Amino acid sequence: MFTSPVQLHPYTIPDTVIDESTAEQFERMWSVIIHNDDVTPYDYVIFILEQVFMLSSEMAEHVTWMAHTNGQAIVVIRPRSEAERLIMAARGRSRMDGFPLTFSMEQE
């Protein structure tokens, strides 16, 4: 009969070292939400979604339509640091171009 040299309680986990790349896998996810406004052109919203969020043209058009008809739409779901970076990039680009495009984040 084989016996393990280490006996663990069924609810204990041995000490492990988690590096940063592994830690990101366990990070809570956040939804990036786009909000409709009456100023930003429809085509410009699609452009931002394609260029900043790397959505396909079909997905960018779908998200834009959902935001237009419902007032807001989820763009992507990412770890917090990436979601914040994407929002800053999209907001910065839209402000440079003179549009008030707005994004927010919600924890999943």
N, C-alpha and C positions, 0 to 999 in steps of 0.2 A: 504494500500500500504506500503510495506516494504522499508525503506530507510537505507542505510548503514551509520553507525556513522563515517566512514572514507571514504572520497571520494578521489579517486586516478585518476590522469590523466592517460589515457590509456597507456602512454608510460613510466610511472614511476614505479619503483620497490621499495617496502618498504625496509628499512634498514634490512640487515640480517647479521648474523655472520656466517662465513664459517670456519669450522675447517680444519686442514691440510688434513685429509682423503677426505673431500669433495673438497677441493681445487685441489687435485691431479686429480680428475675426470674432472676438467675443464682445466687442463694443456694441452698444445699443444703436439701433438704426434710427434714422430721422427721415421724415418725408420733407422734400422741398416742394413748397406750394407756390404756384403763381396766382396772382390776383388780377382780375380784369380791371381795366380802367377805360375811360372814354377818350383818352388822348393818344395812347400808343397804337400805331397802325397794326392791323392784323398780320400783315406780311412781315413787319419788323419783329413781332413776337416769334413767329416761325423761324426767322433768321437767328435770333438769340438762342432759341431752343436747339437749333441745329449746331451752331457754332460753339456755344459755351457748354451745353449739356450733352453734346454729341448724339442727339436723337436723330433717327432717320427722318427724312422729309415726311413720310406718312405718319410717324409717331408725333412729330412736332406739330403737324396740322391737326391731329386728333386732340392733343393736349390743349392747343390753342382754342379749338372749337369748344371743348369742355369748359375751359375757363370763361370763354365768351358767353356761353349759355347758362352756366351755373354760378358764375361769379368768381370761381377759383377752381384749380385742378392740381392734382399731384403730378409733378414733373418727373422726379426720380426719388429713390429711397437709397440713402447712403449713410456711412458712418458720419458722426457729427462733424469731425474736422473737414471731411471732404464736402459735406453739405454746406458748411459755412464758407468754404473756399469758392464753391460754385456760385453761391448767392452773391458774394462780394464781387466776383468777376462779372456776373450778369448785371448787377446793379451798377457797377462802375462803367461798364460799356454803354448801358442804356442812358446813364446820366451824361456821359460824354457826347452821346448823340442827341441829347435834349429830350429824352422821354422819361416819364415817371414810373416805368415798369417796376412793380413791387413783388417781392418774394418773401415768404416766411418759412419757418421750420416747425415741425411737430414731431415729437418723439413717438416712435411706433410702439 
